Amino acid sequence: MPSYKVVVSDPKTKKSQSVEVKDPQAQALVGLKIGDEVDGTIFGLSGKVKITGGSDKAGFPMRQDISGGVKKYVLLTEGIGFRTGAGEGKKKRKLVRGNTITDEIYQLNAVIV
């Protein structure tokens, strides 16, 4: 059974809070993708909450441009999962997670809409 640690940010107050979501509320999140909006009552909040990212149990980040809930090696030059300290024009093959929430996901990032 899935359980998630969700970090919900409020853009008005510039504060974030961590919420632990367990069954059956966590089961409602399985299958959703990055960018989807859900009801905030799952997290104990009022209003809508938009999923913006996350990471799996091993710490691999979720990327919006990888479809599905799979782990994949992709060639990156910038963005999520790539550190910019590599220098100008560098490319690196990194392991990242897809954009769909599965049982393997540990942390989710969200923002109040």
C-alpha positions in Angstrom: 0.0 0.0 0.0 1.4 3.4 -1.0 2.2 6.2 1.4 3.6 9.5 0.3 5.4 12.5 1.9 3.9 15.5 0.2 5.5 19.0 0.4 2.8 21.6 -0.2 3.9 25.1 -1.0 1.7 28.2 -0.6 2.8 30.9 -3.2 1.1 33.7 -1.3 2.8 33.2 2.1 6.0 31.7 0.5 5.9 28.9 3.1 5.7 25.1 2.7 4.5 22.3 4.9 5.1 18.6 4.8 2.1 16.3 5.0 2.1 12.5 5.3 -0.5 10.8 3.1 -1.5 7.2 3.7 -4.2 4.8 2.6 -6.9 5.3 1.3 -6.0 9.0 0.4 -2.7 7.9 -1.1 -4.5 5.4 -3.4 -6.4 8.3 -5.0 -3.0 9.8 -6.1 -1.8 6.7 -7.9 -1.9 7.2 -11.7 -1.9 11.0 -11.6 0.8 12.9 -13.5 2.9 16.0 -12.9 0.7 19.0 -13.7 -2.6 17.4 -12.6 -4.8 19.2 -10.0 -6.4 17.4 -7.1 -8.7 18.3 -4.3 -6.8 19.7 -1.3 -8.9 17.7 1.2 -6.6 14.7 0.6 -3.8 16.7 2.3 -6.0 18.4 4.9 -6.2 21.7 3.0 -9.0 23.6 1.3 -9.0 24.4 -2.4 -7.1 22.8 -5.3 -3.5 21.5 -5.2 -1.3 21.1 -8.3 1.4 18.3 -8.4 4.7 19.8 -9.6 7.2 17.0 -9.1 8.7 14.4 -6.8 11.2 11.7 -6.3 11.2 7.9 -5.8 12.5 5.8 -2.8 16.0 5.9 -4.2 16.0 9.6 -4.7 15.7 9.7 -8.5 13.7 12.8 -9.5 10.5 12.8 -11.6 10.6 14.6 -15.0 7.6 15.9 -16.8 8.8 15.0 -20.2 9.2 11.2 -19.5 5.9 9.5 -19.8 4.8 6.7 -17.5 6.1 5.6 -14.1 9.3 4.0 -15.4 13.0 4.7 -14.6 14.9 5.6 -17.7 18.4 6.7 -18.6 18.1 10.0 -20.6 20.7 12.3 -22.1 20.4 15.7 -20.3 22.0 19.1 -20.8 19.9 21.0 -18.3 16.9 20.8 -16.1 15.6 18.5 -13.4 18.1 15.7 -12.5 21.1 17.5 -14.0 23.6 19.6 -12.0 24.8 22.7 -13.7 28.3 22.5 -12.4 29.4 20.3 -15.3 30.1 23.3 -17.5 28.9 24.8 -20.7 27.9 22.4 -23.5 28.2 19.3 -21.4 25.8 16.4 -21.7 25.3 13.5 -19.3 23.2 10.4 -19.3 21.2 10.3 -16.0 18.7 8.0 -14.5 15.3 9.7 -13.9 11.7 8.7 -13.1 8.7 9.2 -15.3 5.9 11.7 -14.7 3.3 9.3 -13.4 2.8 8.6 -9.7 3.3 4.9 -8.8 3.9 2.9 -5.6 7.6 3.5 -6.0 7.3 7.3 -5.4 8.3 8.5 -2.0 8.0 12.3 -2.0 5.7 14.5 -4.0 6.0 18.3 -4.4 2.8 20.3 -4.8 1.6 23.9 -4.9 -1.7 25.4 -3.8 -3.7 26.8 -6.8 
